[in-house]
Amino acid sequence: MAYRVRFVDPAKNYAMIKEEIDRAYLEVMSRGDLVDRAQLRSFEGNLAQYVGTKFAVGLNSGYDALHISLRAARVGPGHEVIVPAHTFVATCSAVVNVGATPVLVDVGRDFNIDVGRIEEAITGRTRAIIPVHLNGYMADMPAVMALAASHGLVVVEDACQSLGSSIHGKPAGSWGLTGCWSFYPFKILGGYGDAGAITTDDPDLALLARRLRYNGEDRDTGEYHAHGFTCLLDNLQAAFLDVKLRHLPAWIAKRKRIAATYREGLAGLPGLLLPHYDRPAFNHVYQNYVVRAEEGTAFSDYLKEHGVEVLTQFRKPYYRHAALALVDRGFPETEALCREVCSLPMSVELSDEDISYVVETVRAFYHR
């Protein structure tokens, strides 16, 4: 259907920065800079600086970032890796595809892993923890890092939804051995096709990741150091992302203003929980504005029927898909989230009129 308010509008976003994007395109194409050229290295350097790490390695997707991170951390057969029960399936699939076993842990009301439940899931086979920073709000990384240190575990951050977020000023993606990023088009920093990256302070891991992304080859020497993969970040996408990265601080500021308007306009509605956690030193960048509606599907269907495009991620928990053969140990908070979750439109393309219409439509549902 034709929505009055789109969830995101990539074409409108392109129009906002068209001159800069077109200039980047012409630079790449006129020089024939198609694979592993200066634009990629520029973006990697700027991303590392933004995240606060020494290195960034551009990859083809957020999944590749998770997969390569686990391989570089020597996670494999016989190991267990703790992952949240509520996340995109790629977090868990990366564990399975390196030969390790995912062990699921329930989440808290902020959608992130419940740190208080991690220790009971640790066994002698546990090798790593993958905290996921969902929706622009970070998992409790001080607690995760302390727990990992006490058990000698590797931490790989799935930060795909939280570029720009931080705790006590320390950015997402700079806490663990690696930070894993997705630049899928609908992300807070999105390309024009899939893309991803790893951030790290470890020079050996960064070097290994660069080799693994290009079939195990060292591009400078031509020597093969491993059986690798083909998951290099496309040079043209890197050029586009470098342009968008310059705008990210201003775009985050606008997202926070939109979130504040939603909060004011939707406060006090019965059965609607808003994503404002007010935890000191935790910086929410609102990759998504995810509410919890007790009426679940009826709520999200009403908004769509009245012209507001929303997402419901995910009505069915990933561990309930039989083909994935995962162990459901009982995750009551995840089950509740999946019944209630609904992401309202949240993007820098939204106009004041769009935001007002979303607020009016939500309120109309509760006053129907």
N, C-alpha and C positions, 0 to 999 in steps of 0.2 A: 504494500500500500504506500501511498504518498504521505509521508509524515509531515506534520506542521513543524515539529521540532525534531531534528535528527539527533541521534546519539553522538555521533561525530560527523563532520563534513569535510573530508579530505580536499575536495575541490575548492571549497571556500578558504581553507587554510593555505592551499597553494596560491590562491589569488592574493592573500595577505603578504606573501613574501616572493611573489612571482619574479621580480627583477633579479633578486639574489639567486634564486634557484636556477633561472635561465642562464645566468652568468656562469654558475658552476657547471651546468650541463655543457655549455659551449666551450669552456676551458678544457674539460675532460675530452670531449669529442674532437675538438680541433687539434688536440695534441696526440690523440690516439692513446690516452692514458687509461687503459681498460683493466689491467690486472696488476695488483700489488704495486701501485705507484705512489707518488708524493701525496696525493689526496688521502689515501688510506693512512699513511704515516702521520699526516697532519691531524686527522680525526682521532687517531689513537692517542697522540700526545695531548690533545685538548681534552679528551675524555678522561684520561688518567689525572690530569691536573684538576678537572672539575670534581672527580670522585675523591681525590686526595691520595692516590696510589702512585707508585713509581712506574707502573707499566699498564698498558691496555693492549689487548690482542683482538682485532676485529675478526668476527666469525659470521657464518651464514644465518644463524638464528640463535634465539635464547636456548633452545634445546641443545644445540651444538656447544654452547657455553657450559651447560651443565654436564654434558657427556664428556667433553674434553677435560673439564676440571676434575671429574672423578678419575678418569684415566691418569691424568698427570699426578694425582694424589695417591696413585697406586691402590685404588679401591677396585676390588674384583671378586672373583669366586671365593666363597667361604666367608665373605664379609657381610655384615648387616649395616644398613644406613637408615637413620631415623628421619622420617619425613612427615609433614602434616597430613591429616586426613582430609583437610579441605584445601585444595589447590588445583591448579591445572594439571592434567594427567602427565604432562611432560616431566615434571619434577620426579615423579615416581618411575616413569619409563626410562629415564636416563640411568637410574640405579639398576633396573633390570637388565638394560642393554650393555652394562659393563660386567654382567654376571653376578652382581651382588643381590642381596635380598632386602627389599624395603620393609621397614617396620613402621607402621602408621601410629601417630599420636594425635589425639583430639586437639581441637583449637579452643581458644577463648572467645569472649564476646567481641573482641576486636578483629576476628577472623584469622589471627595468627596463632602459631603453635603455642599450646599451653605449656609453658616451661616447667610448671609444677608437675607435669605428667611425664616428662622426658626420662627422669632417672629410673623410674620403674620399668621402662622399656629397654634399658641398657643391659646387654649381656656381654659375655666374654668374646663374642664375635663382632660386637659393634665397632665399626671403624670410623664412622663419620655422622655428622648431623647436617641436614639441609634445612635451616630456617627459611621460610618464605615470607617476604615483606609484601603483603597483599594490599592493593588499592591505594598505595602511596603512603602507607603507615607501617613502620618497622616493627618486627618482632623484638622482644626484649633481649637485645644483643648483649648488654652487660651480664645478664644472668646466663644466657646461652654460652658465652665465652668462658665464664667461670666454671660452669658445669663441664664443658669440653676439656678445659685445662685439668680439672680434677680427675678426669677419666682418660686422658691422653687421646682425645678424639680430634679428627680433622673437622673444620667447619667450612662448608661451601655455602655461601649466601645466594639464594635465589632472589635476586633484587630486581627481577624483570619488570615489576610494576611500580618501582619506588625510586627512580632516579631523581635525585635532589632532596630526598628525605634524609633525616639525620637524628641522632640521639646525642645530647650534650655537644652538639656541633660536629660530631664525627659522622661523616656521610655513610649512607648505605653503600655496600660494596667495598668498604675499606676495613671491615672488621675481621672477616674470615681469611682463610688461605686464598680464596678467590671470591670475587663478586661476579655474578652472572647476569647478563643484560639481554633483553629483547628490544629490538627496534621495529617490531611489527607495526604496520601503519597506524593502528589504533592506540599505540602506547603514547605516553607523555612526550617521548621523543621518538617519533615514528618516521620510517623511511617510506619509499614508494615501492614496496616489496619487502620481503622478510630480511632481517639482519639481526646481528647480535654481537656480543663482545664479552671478554673476560677482563676484569681488573685484578691486579695483584701487586704485592711488594716483592715477590719472590722471583729473582732473575732467572733461575733455572727453570721454574715452572713456565714463565713467560716464553722462554726459548723453546721449550718442549711443545708448548701450545702452538707456537708459530710453525714449527715443523709438522706437527700432527695435522694442522689445518690444510697443509699442502702436500698430502700423500707421504708424509714423513721426511720430506726433503728439506735440507738447508739450502735456501735459495741463493745464498752467497757462494757456497762451495760446490753445490750440486751433489753432495754426499747424502745418502739416505740413512737415517738414524732409527727408523721404526716403520712398521706397517701403519700408515696413517689413513687419512680421510680427505675428502674434497669438500671443505667447508670454509673457504676463505671469504671474507667480506668483500662484496663486489665494490670495485673502486668508485664507480659512479654513485652507488648508494652512500659510500663514505663521504663523498663530496657534498651530497645533499644533507647528510646528517651533521656535517661540520657547520653548514649554514644554520640549521635549526638549533644546534647547541648554543649558538650565540644568543638566540632568543629565549632560551629556556628559563632563565631567572624571571623575566617579565611574564612569561606564560604561567609559571607557577604562582606568581603574585595574583594573576587574574583568576586562576583556579581557586585560590583561597578566598577571593572576594565573592565568587559564585557560591562557594560553600557557605560563607557567612550569610548570604542572602537566603539560601535554602534553609539554613538553621533558623533564621528569624521568621521566615514565612511558614515553616512547617512545625514549629515548636508547639508542644502541647496536644498534638493529635493523638487520640487514643489508639493504642496498638501499633504505633509507628516509632521505631527506634532509629535515631539519627546517628551518623558516624562521627560524633565529636566526643573524644575520649578525655580531653583536657588533662593529659598526663604531662607534668612538667618536664621540659627538655626533650620531649618527643615531637619532632616536626612533621606534621601531616601535609603532604603535597597534593593530595586528592587526585591521584591518577584516575580513580573512580569515586563517585559519590554513591555509596552502597547503603541503602536503608534496609531495615528488617520490618516487613509488614506481616502482622499476624494472619491476615487474610490471604497472604501469599499469591497464588496464581490469579485469584479474582482481582487483586490490586494491580498486578502487572498487566493483565488483560484489559482492564479498564483504561489504563493509561494509553496502551497501544490503540485501542478502539477510538480514543479521543485525540489521536494525532501525536502522541508523545512516544518516541522510539526509546525503549528501555531494553536492558539485557538482564537475563536471569541465569547467573552462573553460580552454582549449577544445581538444577532441580534434582538431578540424580547424582549422588556422590560417585566419584570415579571407582571406588572400591566395590561398588555394586554391579559393575559391568563384568559379567561372568567370564568373558574371554580373557580378562586381565589376570585372573586367578590370584587375587589378593586376599589377605586374611582380614576379615572384619572382626575386630576385637570388641566392638561396641563403642560408638562415638556419638554420644547424645547431642553435644553442641553442634557438631557438623550436621547431624540429621535435622536439627532445628533450623540452622542457617539455610540449608537447602530448601526447606519448606517456605522460608520467609524472604529470601534474598531478592533484591531488585536494585539494579544500578540505574540511577537517573542520568539524563544527559549531562555530561561534564566535558567541556572542551573550550578552548580559547575562541572558537568560532561562534559561540553562543552570544546572542544579543541580549540586551536588557529585556526586550519584549519576549524573547524565547524563554528566559528564566522566569519571568512573571507568569507566562502561560503554564509552565510546568507546575509552579506553586499553586496556581488557581485550579489546575486539573487534579492535583493530589488532594487539595482541600475539598474539591467537589466530590471526590470519591467518599470521603469521610462524612460528608453532609448530604449524601444522596438519600 
